[in-house]
């Protein structure tokens, strides 16, 4: 059994490790994209000097593989400093892309920021923003000064913008890069499409994480509002309901108390007592709709509030509950032998602004029925 401190330490390690595992998986996409860019450059689609491109890809692959090593080692991936190594490798990889393949890989400058979101850390996010800014502002001019990329692509875009027509071909100093309408379109769109596709998985995963987070928050909210044993609203929601401002509305109140719970706990055990509470609560579930709400307000006490202007609806709800309880007891004979569900109920009807008085009145009538029930079943 773990004590509090060791359990807390394990959670902290897991919180450090999970983002590293995700980023490592995402960087497999980066490694694949580098190899694909190398192949396309060898074929002449990207116009980067081949030796320089090969060196950059080797460095980029090392930057992609280091996070894989960290992720594979539990101790390394759980270390607080590991995220800075992983993020640094990502920034170096993207810097090389931006320096060699600008403007084709400009969207990849967002990669450090997208990955940093996984860490839920403002410090890491700030470092990622700085890394992305360096990829955009420093890498392309540096690559141009070093002659790692040529300006033919930019000249093509500028020519299209000024003339408003697609040239028949794109010519680089080493020869024709693209010819014909289809070839020119592929030359312009394919590299950007590649960059977008490489980032799509990351964006979709980040979105899925956000959706999962929202769903988890909704589950937690649900758990905080619902009594786990009976499925009814808990006492917290009941207190909030009492504080809700109302106008001239009418409500019916049904106050229920489970009979025989103490005897069941004493004779059959608390597990059977919980089963008795759960089965009794199940008899109330068919009553609920948008105008009828059920609360567990005590250990064996349930309250049902019917928002209606028709007092006869309250009596109909009571009859509906009695039929449901009969069905449950029929099921108990085969599924839970020896378990008999019975609840005493008291009803009242009146203005909602006087709900507290209505509850007291229903509670009093419930006790009258409980006394009559005990007299009827007690030995003479």
Secondary structure by P-SEA (a helix, b strand, c coil): cccaaaaaaaaaaaaacaaaaaaaaaaaaaaaaaaaaaaaaaaccccccaaaaaaaaaaaaaaaaaaaaaaaccccccccaaaaaaaaaaaaaaaaaaaccccccccccaaaaaaacccccaaaaaaaaaaaaaacccaaaaaaaaccccaaaaaaaaaaaaacccccccccccccccccaaaaaaaccaaaaaaaaaaaaaaaaaaaaaaaaaaaaaaaaaaaccccccccccaaaaaaaaacccccccbbbbbbbbcaaaaaaaaccaaaaaaaaaaaaaaacccccccbbbbbccccbbbbbbbcccaaaaaaaaaaaaaaaaaaaaaaacccccbbbbbbbbbbbccccaaaaaaaaaaaaaaaaaaaaaaaaccc
